Amino acid sequence: MEERARTAAEAARAKSGDSEAIQRNYVTPGLSGQPITTVDSSKAFTPNLACQKTATLMEVLVQPASSGDLGMVQIARDTDLDGTVDSRINLPVPVSGICANGVISCQPGTWNQCNYFRWDVDSARNLKLTQVDMPALGGCYCINNSCGANLAWSNMPSVLGDLGGGMIGALTTADPRIGVAQAVIDGPAIRYVGAQSTACTSDPSLAQTGYRANPSALAGDAFVASSGNTIFQALAGSPVGMSTAQQMRHCTIERQVTVIKTGADDVISRTSGGYATIKDGTSLDFYLGSPNDNSLAGGSCRLFDFRMTLRVGDPDRIVEARLAQYYADDWAQVRIDGTLVASGPSPWTSTGFPPSGCEKKKTFYAYPNLDLKPWLTPGDHEIWLRVAVGEGGEGSAQVHVVVDDSCKTVEQLVDRCGAIAADPKCKVDSELVDGVQTFRNGISTGLRPLPQTRLLGTETCPVSLTRDFFQKDRTYRCEIDSNALPKPDTSRGTYIIDHSTETMLADRARQGDGSFAETTRPFSLPDRGSVPACEPICKTRAPRVNTAAAPAGVVGNLQNNPAAYDTFYHACGTDNVCPTGPGEEIVSACGCLDDFPEAVVMMQTVRLGGADLVCTGTVR
């Protein structure tokens, strides 16, 4: 029996001992319509889990350039899963860095002039790149020559896996019907085998995916569905279903606060044209034209156009925007996005020459103090100064803007307990409010936390926020059914325990007429033999260079020595040999390793390091 159990355990481990085995033995054949065998491989069956299957859901081909960047990235897709590739696109930018959900494109071979792109899907379900700020990307690292030589070629499997994984993540998020059965790497290409495995519908907007954005609605919807389901009600009314059962449900109410610090250039900036921008605190003055005396030669009459583009990023932070002044020798017009807003010295509304002679023999000055905020919506806006000059002259215009660059907070209360609290069968069992126990075993403790003050933001943008609470952790005790089953009869088990010894088993069984029959018989437990003290594992390490990227740049460039090691743990087989991977060296041979103290030190270091990142004005 023991030998059969060991054989069964080995067979089960071979089939599903790790994620790769599960992928190989169950997920891939299940989605691709191939046979799946039982644990002992004695029987096989072919499941039908997918509505459509394709051998090439997506294929990504890359070509590293001499600069180390991926100079060419070609994406081929079977968009309708009919087995035929029907879409081929090339990325319009070189890839200098790879993130879990996007790419980074810089000046080839350097980490300068970088742009950040996130993988997205358009309305036609085609992959696209959306330009974002770097904090919107995660898990980024550098691959071009600024971080090391030949990184892409040397790490091609992981580069392809990370690059393709970001694309697959965007596709499956936009269309949850898609399932990836297998990924195959062949040189500089990675190919994904895929299937449509959800709902068998042509509409990618599935009602079931709504729970991803609002998981708390699942409990309430399940309760409503069960109330109108005859099968569920029949089971609930059965003898088993009428028992008393309780379920513990945990949820949180969290106050999420985001601190926003906006610079003046993030609010409004001059992107082209003009001849000067003067900043003074929160004030900006933009100038355009030709202000030097008689710098424009007009002859009898000549028109001169000066254009300046202002880019508005956050119009809500523009406190004041006005046309402060303009002047000209001899005539001037000021337009915003083609709309005339000022002219002089007399009304001049046409786009042609002034209504009277050009030469005025003097310079006129105007201070309209005109409010420009209605025109400054998000995006680019053109300020256009047209000057009409007779003989010699000049002209200039000034736009004065005051911005709000203060630190602001965006606050929201995320209540994940609403659906549970609305269930009349659920009662609060325990509650922690910012670490203070306010409920225990369904009874109020009478304790309440004092208002909490937290310092949020960064060193350049600190915000002190005081609130009654920041997080509540609750556990509800929910009654599933209201009636109780009869208590089980444990008298026979009690008799066996009380009257048996190590070598004799006593029993008392109830007879058909209600009487009891007492018996005794010898027994002994089989020898269990010896078992290993632990599952033998080994510890290895492989050298690597820190190419991770952050908003401040490549992390390795900020370190004295970017060389480091990746640490791996492997389970040893029956031969007690450490299965090292490529480039790995053994640190600790197979045995009962205990690295718990090292893990505690690492976690404590991260915790204390995170605490030190918050600076305060007082000594603590």
C-alpha positions as CSV (number, residue, x, y, z in Angstrom):
1,M,0.0,0.0,0.0
2,E,2.8,2.4,0.9
3,E,4.6,1.7,-2.4
4,R,1.4,2.3,-4.3
5,A,0.9,5.6,-2.5
6,R,4.5,6.7,-3.3
7,T,4.0,5.8,-6.9
8,A,0.8,7.8,-7.1
9,A,2.4,10.8,-5.4
10,E,5.3,10.7,-7.9
11,A,2.9,10.5,-10.8
12,A,0.9,13.4,-9.5
13,R,4.0,15.5,-9.0
14,A,5.2,14.8,-12.5
15,K,1.8,15.9,-13.9
16,S,1.3,19.0,-11.8
17,G,4.4,19.6,-9.6
18,D,5.0,23.1,-10.9
19,S,3.4,25.8,-13.2
20,E,5.3,24.5,-16.3
21,A,4.0,21.0,-15.8
22,I,0.4,22.2,-15.3
23,Q,0.8,24.4,-18.5
24,R,2.2,21.5,-20.5
25,N,-0.1,18.7,-19.3
26,Y,-3.4,20.5,-18.8
27,V,-3.7,24.1,-19.9
28,T,-2.1,23.9,-23.3
29,P,-3.8,20.7,-24.5
30,G,-7.1,21.8,-23.0
31,L,-7.2,25.1,-24.9
32,S,-5.8,23.7,-28.1
33,G,-8.1,20.6,-28.3
34,Q,-5.4,18.0,-27.7
35,P,-5.8,14.9,-25.5
36,I,-5.4,15.1,-21.7
37,T,-4.4,12.0,-19.8
38,T,-5.2,10.9,-16.3
39,V,-2.5,11.1,-13.6
40,D,-1.4,7.5,-14.2
41,S,-1.6,8.1,-18.1
42,S,-3.9,5.0,-18.4
43,K,-6.8,7.0,-20.0
44,A,-7.0,10.0,-22.2
45,F,-9.8,12.3,-23.3
46,T,-10.1,15.3,-25.6
47,P,-11.8,18.3,-23.9
48,N,-13.6,21.0,-25.9
49,L,-12.9,24.2,-23.9
50,A,-12.4,26.6,-26.7
51,C,-14.9,28.0,-29.2
52,Q,-12.2,28.9,-31.7
53,K,-8.5,28.0,-31.9
54,T,-5.6,29.3,-33.8
55,A,-2.0,28.1,-34.1
56,T,-0.7,31.7,-34.3
57,L,-2.7,34.1,-32.1
58,M,0.2,36.5,-32.3
59,E,3.9,36.4,-33.4
60,V,6.4,39.0,-32.5
61,L,9.7,39.3,-34.4
62,V,12.4,41.6,-33.2
63,Q,15.7,42.8,-34.7
64,P,18.3,44.4,-32.4
65,A,20.2,47.3,-33.9
66,S,23.9,48.2,-33.5
67,S,22.9,50.6,-30.7
68,G,21.4,47.8,-28.7
69,D,17.9,49.0,-29.2
70,L,15.3,46.9,-30.9
71,G,15.3,48.7,-34.2
72,M,12.5,46.6,-35.7
73,V,9.6,45.1,-33.9
74,Q,7.0,43.4,-36.1
75,I,3.7,42.1,-34.8
76,A,1.6,39.6,-36.7
77,R,-1.9,38.6,-35.4
78,D,-4.8,36.4,-36.2
79,T,-7.4,38.9,-35.0
80,D,-10.5,36.7,-35.7
81,L,-8.9,33.4,-34.7
82,D,-9.7,31.7,-38.0
83,G,-6.2,30.3,-38.4
84,T,-4.9,32.9,-40.8
85,V,-2.7,35.9,-40.0
86,D,-4.6,39.0,-41.1
87,S,-2.7,41.9,-39.4
88,R,1.0,42.9,-39.6
89,I,2.3,46.1,-38.0
90,N,5.7,47.5,-37.2
91,L,6.3,49.6,-34.1
92,P,6.9,53.2,-35.2
93,V,9.7,53.8,-32.6
94,P,12.8,51.9,-31.5
95,V,12.6,50.1,-28.2
96,S,15.3,51.1,-25.7
97,G,13.6,49.6,-22.6
98,I,10.9,47.1,-21.8
99,C,8.2,47.3,-19.2
100,A,5.6,44.8,-18.0
101,N,2.9,46.9,-19.7
102,G,4.7,49.0,-22.2
103,V,8.0,50.1,-23.8
104,I,10.5,53.0,-23.5
105,S,11.9,54.7,-26.6
106,C,15.0,56.9,-26.3
107,Q,17.6,58.4,-28.5
108,P,19.3,55.2,-29.9
109,G,22.1,53.8,-27.8
110,T,21.4,56.3,-25.0
111,W,18.9,57.0,-22.2
112,N,18.3,60.5,-23.3
113,Q,15.1,62.1,-24.8
114,C,13.1,59.1,-23.6
115,N,9.4,58.7,-24.4
116,Y,7.2,56.2,-22.5
117,F,4.5,54.1,-24.1
118,R,1.8,51.8,-22.7
119,W,0.3,48.9,-24.6
120,D,-3.4,49.6,-25.4
121,V,-6.0,48.3,-27.8
122,D,-8.1,50.6,-30.1
123,S,-11.8,50.3,-31.0
124,A,-11.0,47.7,-33.7
125,R,-9.1,45.6,-31.1
126,N,-5.7,46.4,-32.7
127,L,-2.6,46.9,-30.6
128,K,-1.4,50.4,-30.2
129,L,1.1,52.4,-28.2
130,T,-0.2,55.2,-25.9
131,Q,2.2,57.8,-24.7
132,V,2.1,58.1,-20.9
133,D,4.2,59.4,-18.0
134,M,6.7,56.8,-16.7
135,P,4.9,56.2,-13.3
136,A,2.1,54.6,-15.4
137,L,4.5,51.8,-16.4
138,G,5.8,49.0,-14.2
139,G,8.8,46.6,-14.1
140,C,10.9,48.6,-16.6
141,Y,14.5,47.8,-17.5
142,C,17.0,49.1,-20.1
143,I,18.3,47.0,-23.0
144,N,20.4,49.3,-25.2
145,N,24.1,50.1,-25.2
146,S,23.7,52.8,-22.5
147,C,23.3,49.9,-19.9
148,G,25.6,47.3,-21.3
149,A,26.7,45.6,-24.5
150,N,24.6,43.1,-26.4
151,L,21.9,42.9,-23.8
152,A,19.1,42.2,-26.1
153,W,20.8,39.3,-28.0
154,S,22.2,37.9,-24.7
155,N,18.8,37.8,-23.0
156,M,16.6,37.3,-26.1
157,P,14.2,34.7,-24.4
158,S,13.4,37.0,-21.5
159,V,13.2,40.1,-23.7
160,L,10.7,38.4,-26.0
161,G,8.7,37.0,-23.1
162,D,8.5,40.4,-21.4
163,L,7.7,42.3,-24.7
164,G,5.1,39.8,-25.8
165,G,3.6,39.5,-22.3
166,G,2.8,43.2,-22.2
167,M,1.0,42.9,-25.6
168,I,-0.9,39.8,-24.5
169,G,-1.9,41.5,-21.2
170,A,-3.4,44.4,-23.2
171,L,-5.3,42.1,-25.6
172,T,-6.7,39.8,-22.9
173,T,-7.7,42.9,-20.7
174,A,-9.6,44.4,-23.7
175,D,-11.1,41.0,-24.8
176,P,-11.4,38.5,-21.9
177,R,-12.6,35.8,-24.3
178,I,-9.0,35.3,-25.5
179,G,-6.9,32.6,-23.8
180,V,-3.2,31.9,-24.5
181,A,-2.5,28.2,-24.7
182,Q,1.2,28.2,-25.4
183,A,4.2,30.5,-26.1
184,V,7.0,29.3,-28.3
185,I,10.4,31.1,-28.7
186,D,12.3,30.6,-32.0
187,G,15.4,32.7,-32.2
188,P,14.3,36.4,-32.4
189,A,10.6,35.6,-32.5
190,I,8.0,34.5,-30.1
191,R,4.7,32.9,-31.2
192,Y,1.5,32.5,-29.0
193,V,-1.0,29.8,-29.6
194,G,-4.5,31.0,-28.6
195,A,-8.1,30.3,-28.3
196,Q,-11.4,31.9,-27.5
197,S,-12.3,30.2,-24.3
198,T,-14.9,32.3,-22.6
199,A,-18.7,32.6,-23.2
200,C,-18.5,31.6,-26.9
201,T,-19.9,35.0,-27.9
202,S,-19.0,37.5,-30.6
203,D,-19.2,40.4,-28.1
204,P,-16.0,41.0,-26.1
205,S,-18.0,43.0,-23.4
206,L,-18.9,40.2,-21.0
207,A,-21.1,40.9,-18.0
208,Q,-19.0,38.6,-15.9
209,T,-15.9,40.8,-16.3
210,G,-17.6,43.6,-14.5
211,Y,-16.7,42.0,-11.2
212,R,-13.0,42.7,-11.9
213,A,-13.7,46.4,-11.4
214,N,-16.2,45.9,-8.6
215,P,-15.5,42.6,-6.8
216,S,-17.8,43.5,-3.9
217,A,-20.8,43.3,-6.2
218,L,-20.3,39.6,-6.6
219,A,-21.7,38.6,-3.3
220,G,-24.9,40.6,-3.8
221,D,-25.4,39.4,-7.3
222,A,-24.9,35.8,-6.3
223,F,-27.5,36.2,-3.5
224,V,-30.0,37.7,-6.0
225,A,-29.3,34.9,-8.5
226,S,-29.7,32.2,-5.9
227,S,-33.0,33.7,-4.7
228,G,-34.6,33.1,-8.2
229,N,-32.9,29.8,-8.9
230,T,-35.2,26.7,-8.4
231,I,-32.3,24.3,-8.1
232,F,-30.6,26.3,-5.4
233,Q,-33.8,26.7,-3.5
234,A,-34.5,23.0,-3.7
235,L,-31.1,22.3,-2.2
236,A,-31.5,25.0,0.4
237,G,-34.8,23.3,1.5
238,S,-33.3,19.8,1.7
239,P,-32.3,18.3,5.1
240,V,-28.7,19.1,4.5
241,G,-29.4,22.6,3.4
242,M,-31.5,23.4,6.4
243,S,-28.6,23.1,8.8
244,T,-27.0,26.1,10.5
245,A,-23.8,27.3,8.9
246,Q,-21.8,30.5,9.1
247,Q,-19.3,32.0,6.9
248,M,-16.6,34.6,7.7
249,R,-16.2,37.4,5.1
250,H,-13.5,40.0,5.3
251,C,-13.5,43.4,3.6
252,T,-11.9,46.9,4.0
253,I,-13.0,50.5,3.9
254,E,-9.9,52.5,2.7
255,R,-9.3,56.2,2.3
256,Q,-7.1,56.6,-0.8
257,V,-5.3,59.9,-1.1
258,T,-3.2,61.1,-4.0
259,V,-0.9,64.1,-3.7
260,I,-0.5,66.1,-6.9
261,K,2.3,68.6,-7.5
262,T,2.1,70.5,-10.7
263,G,4.9,72.8,-12.1
264,A,4.2,75.9,-14.0
265,D,5.4,74.4,-17.3
266,D,2.9,71.5,-16.7
267,V,0.1,74.0,-16.6
268,I,1.1,76.2,-19.6
269,S,4.3,76.5,-21.7
270,R,5.6,78.0,-24.9
271,T,6.3,75.3,-27.3
272,S,7.2,77.3,-30.4
273,G,7.4,80.9,-31.7
274,G,7.7,84.0,-29.5
275,Y,11.0,85.5,-28.4
276,A,11.0,85.4,-24.6
277,T,9.4,83.7,-21.6
278,I,9.9,85.3,-18.2
279,K,9.1,83.4,-15.0
280,D,8.6,85.1,-11.6
281,G,7.3,82.7,-9.0
282,T,3.9,81.6,-10.2
283,S,3.7,84.3,-12.9
284,L,4.7,83.8,-16.5
285,D,5.0,86.4,-19.3
286,F,5.1,85.3,-22.9
287,Y,6.4,87.7,-25.5
288,L,6.2,87.6,-29.3
289,G,7.0,90.1,-32.1
290,S,10.0,92.3,-33.0
291,P,10.4,94.9,-30.2
292,N,13.6,96.6,-31.4
293,D,13.1,100.2,-32.7
294,N,12.6,100.2,-36.5
295,S,13.6,96.5,-36.8
296,L,10.9,96.0,-39.5
297,A,11.3,97.6,-42.9
298,G,7.9,98.2,-44.4
299,G,8.4,100.3,-47.5
300,S,5.2,102.0,-48.4
301,C,3.2,99.3,-46.4
302,R,4.1,95.7,-45.5
303,L,2.5,93.1,-43.3
304,F,4.5,91.1,-40.8
305,D,3.2,87.9,-39.0
306,F,4.5,86.6,-35.7
307,R,3.1,83.4,-34.2
308,M,3.5,81.8,-30.8
309,T,2.1,78.4,-29.6
310,L,1.1,78.0,-26.0
311,R,0.4,74.4,-24.7
312,V,-2.1,74.2,-21.9
313,G,-1.8,71.1,-19.8
314,D,-4.1,71.9,-16.8
315,P,-6.5,74.9,-17.4
316,D,-8.0,74.4,-13.9
317,R,-4.7,75.6,-12.4
318,I,-4.6,78.9,-14.5
319,V,-5.6,81.6,-12.0
320,E,-5.3,84.5,-14.4
321,A,-4.5,84.8,-18.2
322,R,-4.6,88.2,-19.8
323,L,-3.4,90.1,-22.9
324,A,-1.4,92.5,-20.8
325,Q,-0.2,94.9,-23.6
326,Y,0.7,95.2,-27.3
327,Y,2.2,98.0,-29.3
328,A,3.3,98.7,-32.9
329,D,4.6,101.2,-35.3
330,D,2.3,101.5,-37.1
331,W,-0.7,99.0,-36.9
332,A,-1.2,95.7,-35.0
333,Q,-3.7,92.9,-34.7
334,V,-3.8,90.1,-32.0
335,R,-5.6,86.8,-32.7
336,I,-6.0,83.6,-30.7
337,D,-6.6,80.5,-32.8
338,G,-7.6,82.7,-35.7
339,T,-10.1,84.8,-33.7
340,L,-9.4,88.6,-33.6
341,V,-9.3,89.8,-30.0
342,A,-7.5,93.2,-30.3
343,S,-6.3,95.7,-32.9
344,G,-5.1,99.3,-33.1
345,P,-4.5,102.1,-33.2
346,S,-7.9,102.1,-34.9
347,P,-10.3,99.1,-35.5
348,W,-8.6,96.8,-38.0
349,T,-10.7,93.6,-38.6
350,S,-9.7,92.3,-42.0
351,T,-6.8,90.0,-42.8
352,G,-5.6,92.5,-45.4
353,F,-4.0,95.9,-45.1
354,P,-5.2,98.5,-42.5
355,P,-8.3,100.5,-43.4
356,S,-6.2,103.7,-43.8
357,G,-2.6,104.6,-44.6
358,C,0.1,102.5,-43.0
359,E,2.5,105.2,-41.8
360,K,1.4,106.8,-38.5
361,K,4.7,108.5,-37.7
362,K,4.5,107.1,-34.1
363,T,4.3,104.0,-32.0
364,F,1.0,103.3,-30.3
365,Y,0.6,101.4,-27.0
366,A,-2.4,99.4,-25.8
367,Y,-3.0,97.8,-22.4
368,P,-6.3,96.0,-22.9
369,N,-5.9,93.6,-19.9
370,L,-8.1,91.2,-21.8
371,D,-9.1,87.9,-20.1
372,L,-7.8,85.0,-22.2
373,K,-8.9,82.1,-20.0
374,P,-12.0,81.3,-22.1
375,W,-9.7,80.5,-25.0
376,L,-7.1,78.5,-23.0
377,T,-8.7,75.0,-23.1
378,P,-6.5,71.9,-22.9
379,G,-4.2,71.6,-25.9
380,D,-2.2,73.9,-28.2
381,H,-3.3,77.5,-28.9
382,E,-1.8,79.9,-31.4
383,I,-1.2,83.6,-30.5
384,W,-0.9,85.5,-33.7
385,L,0.4,89.1,-33.9
386,R,0.1,90.8,-37.3
387,V,2.0,94.2,-37.7
388,A,1.5,96.6,-40.6
389,V,4.5,98.8,-41.1
390,G,5.1,101.9,-43.3
391,E,8.7,102.8,-43.8
392,G,10.4,101.5,-40.6
393,G,8.7,100.1,-37.4
394,E,8.4,97.5,-34.7
395,G,5.7,95.5,-32.8
396,S,5.3,93.3,-29.8
397,A,2.6,91.6,-27.6
398,Q,2.7,90.3,-24.0
399,V,0.5,87.5,-22.5
400,H,0.6,87.5,-18.7
401,V,-0.4,84.2,-16.9
402,V,-0.6,83.4,-13.2
403,V,-0.8,79.7,-12.3
404,D,-1.5,77.7,-9.1
405,D,1.4,75.3,-8.5
406,S,0.3,74.4,-4.9
407,C,0.1,70.8,-3.7
408,K,-3.4,69.4,-3.9
409,T,-4.9,66.1,-2.8
410,V,-7.4,63.9,-4.6
411,E,-9.3,61.8,-2.0
412,Q,-11.7,58.9,-2.3
413,L,-13.3,56.5,0.1
414,V,-13.2,52.9,-1.3
415,D,-15.9,50.9,0.5
416,R,-15.6,47.2,-0.2
417,C,-18.0,46.3,2.6
418,G,-21.2,47.8,1.1
419,A,-22.6,44.6,-0.4
420,I,-21.9,42.5,2.8
421,A,-23.2,45.1,5.2
422,A,-26.5,45.3,3.1
423,D,-27.0,41.6,3.7
424,P,-29.4,41.3,6.7
425,K,-27.8,37.9,7.6
426,C,-24.4,39.4,8.1
427,K,-23.2,41.0,11.4
428,V,-19.9,42.6,12.2
429,D,-17.7,40.1,14.1
430,S,-14.4,42.1,14.3
431,E,-13.2,45.5,13.2
432,L,-9.8,47.2,13.2
433,V,-9.8,51.0,12.6
434,D,-6.3,52.2,11.9
435,G,-5.0,49.4,14.2
436,V,-7.5,50.0,17.0
437,Q,-9.7,47.0,17.9
438,T,-13.3,48.5,17.9
439,F,-15.2,45.1,17.6
440,R,-14.2,41.7,18.9
441,N,-16.4,38.6,18.7
442,G,-19.3,40.7,17.6
443,I,-19.1,43.0,20.7
444,S,-18.0,46.6,20.7
445,T,-14.8,47.1,22.7
446,G,-15.7,50.7,23.4
447,L,-12.4,51.8,21.9
448,R,-12.2,54.5,19.2
449,P,-9.1,55.7,17.5
450,L,-8.1,59.4,17.8
451,P,-8.1,61.4,14.6
452,Q,-5.0,60.4,12.5
453,T,-2.6,62.9,11.0
454,R,-0.5,61.6,8.2
455,L,2.3,63.3,6.2
456,L,1.7,62.5,2.5
457,G,3.5,63.4,-0.7
458,T,7.2,64.0,-1.2
459,E,9.9,66.2,0.2
460,T,9.1,69.0,-2.3
461,C,5.4,68.6,-1.9
462,P,4.5,67.5,1.7
463,V,0.8,67.5,2.7
464,S,-0.4,67.0,6.3
465,L,-3.8,65.3,6.3
466,T,-6.0,64.7,9.4
467,R,-9.0,62.4,9.2
468,D,-11.1,60.4,11.6
469,F,-9.8,57.2,10.0
470,F,-7.8,56.0,7.0
471,Q,-8.6,52.3,6.9
472,K,-11.1,49.9,8.5
473,D,-10.6,46.2,8.4
474,R,-13.8,44.3,9.0
475,T,-14.8,40.7,9.4
476,Y,-18.5,39.8,9.1
477,R,-20.1,36.6,10.4
478,C,-22.8,35.7,7.9
479,E,-25.5,33.2,8.6
480,I,-26.0,30.9,5.6
481,D,-29.0,29.0,6.9
482,S,-31.2,29.4,9.9
483,N,-32.1,25.8,11.1
484,A,-29.8,23.4,13.0
485,L,-29.2,19.7,12.3
486,P,-29.6,17.3,15.2
487,K,-26.3,16.9,17.1
488,P,-24.4,13.8,16.0
489,D,-24.3,10.8,18.4
490,T,-20.7,10.5,19.5
491,S,-21.2,7.9,22.3
492,R,-19.6,5.1,20.3
493,G,-16.5,7.1,19.6
494,T,-16.3,8.1,23.2
495,Y,-16.5,4.5,24.3
496,I,-13.7,3.4,21.9
497,I,-11.4,6.2,23.2
498,D,-12.1,5.6,26.8
499,H,-11.8,1.8,26.8
500,S,-9.1,1.1,24.2
501,T,-5.4,0.6,24.9
502,E,-2.2,0.6,22.7
503,T,-2.7,-3.1,21.9
504,M,-6.4,-3.6,22.4
505,L,-9.4,-2.1,20.5
506,A,-12.6,-1.9,22.5
507,D,-15.9,-1.2,20.7
508,R,-19.6,-0.9,21.5
509,A,-22.1,-1.1,18.6
510,R,-25.8,-0.6,18.7
511,Q,-27.9,-3.6,17.6
512,G,-31.1,-3.6,15.6
513,D,-33.3,-4.0,18.8
514,G,-31.6,-1.0,20.4
515,S,-29.2,-3.0,22.7
516,F,-25.4,-2.6,22.6
517,A,-22.8,-5.3,21.9
518,E,-19.4,-4.9,23.4
519,T,-16.3,-6.4,21.7
520,T,-12.5,-6.3,22.1
521,R,-9.8,-7.4,19.7
522,P,-6.0,-6.9,19.5
523,F,-4.5,-4.4,17.0
524,S,-1.3,-2.7,16.2
525,L,-0.2,0.1,13.9
526,P,2.1,-0.8,11.0
527,D,5.6,0.4,11.1
528,R,5.7,3.7,9.2
529,G,9.4,3.7,8.7
530,S,11.6,6.7,8.5
531,V,10.8,9.8,6.5
532,P,13.1,12.7,5.4
533,A,13.3,15.6,7.8
534,C,12.5,18.0,4.9
535,E,12.2,18.2,1.2
536,P,15.8,18.8,0.1
537,I,16.4,22.1,-1.8
538,C,19.5,23.9,-3.0
539,K,20.4,27.5,-3.4
540,T,22.0,29.0,-6.5
541,R,22.9,32.4,-7.8
542,A,23.5,33.9,-11.3
543,P,25.3,37.2,-12.0
544,R,23.3,40.1,-13.5
545,V,23.7,43.8,-14.2
546,N,21.0,46.1,-12.8
547,T,19.3,47.5,-15.8
548,A,16.0,48.4,-14.0
549,A,14.7,51.8,-15.0
550,A,12.8,54.4,-12.9
551,P,11.7,58.0,-13.5
552,A,15.2,59.2,-12.3
553,G,16.9,57.1,-14.9
554,V,18.5,53.6,-15.1
555,V,19.1,52.4,-11.6
556,G,22.5,50.8,-12.4
557,N,23.9,54.2,-13.4
558,L,23.1,55.5,-9.9
559,Q,25.0,52.7,-8.2
560,N,28.7,52.4,-7.4
561,N,28.7,48.9,-8.7
562,P,25.7,47.8,-10.9
563,A,26.8,44.1,-10.8
564,A,24.7,41.9,-8.6
565,Y,23.3,38.4,-8.3
566,D,19.9,36.8,-8.7
567,T,19.2,34.1,-6.1
568,F,17.3,30.9,-7.0
569,Y,16.0,28.0,-4.9
570,H,15.5,24.6,-6.6
571,A,13.9,21.4,-5.3
572,C,16.3,18.5,-5.6
573,G,15.2,15.2,-7.2
574,T,15.6,11.7,-5.9
575,D,19.2,11.7,-7.1
576,N,19.9,14.6,-4.6
577,V,21.5,16.7,-7.5
578,C,20.9,20.4,-7.7
579,P,19.1,21.2,-11.0
580,T,21.0,24.5,-11.8
581,G,19.8,26.8,-14.6
582,P,21.9,28.6,-17.3
583,G,24.7,30.6,-15.8
584,E,23.9,29.6,-12.2
585,E,26.5,28.6,-9.6
586,I,25.6,26.6,-6.4
587,V,25.7,28.5,-3.2
588,S,24.2,25.8,-0.9
589,A,24.1,22.1,-1.9
590,C,21.0,20.0,-1.6
591,G,19.8,19.7,2.0
592,C,17.5,21.1,4.7
593,L,18.1,24.8,4.1
594,D,16.8,27.4,6.5
595,D,17.1,31.0,5.2
596,F,14.3,32.3,7.4
597,P,16.7,34.7,9.4
598,E,18.0,36.1,6.1
599,A,14.4,36.6,4.8
600,V,13.4,38.4,8.1
601,V,16.5,40.7,7.8
602,M,15.6,41.6,4.2
603,M,12.0,42.3,5.0
604,Q,12.9,44.4,8.0
605,T,15.4,46.3,5.9
606,V,12.8,47.1,3.2
607,R,10.3,48.2,6.0
608,L,12.7,50.5,7.7
609,G,14.0,51.9,4.4
610,G,10.5,52.7,3.4
611,A,9.9,54.4,6.8
612,D,13.0,56.6,6.3
613,L,11.7,57.9,3.0
614,V,9.2,60.0,4.9
615,C,10.9,63.2,6.2
616,T,9.3,65.3,8.9
617,G,10.2,68.7,10.5
618,T,10.5,67.2,14.0
619,V,12.9,64.7,15.5
620,R,11.2,61.3,16.1
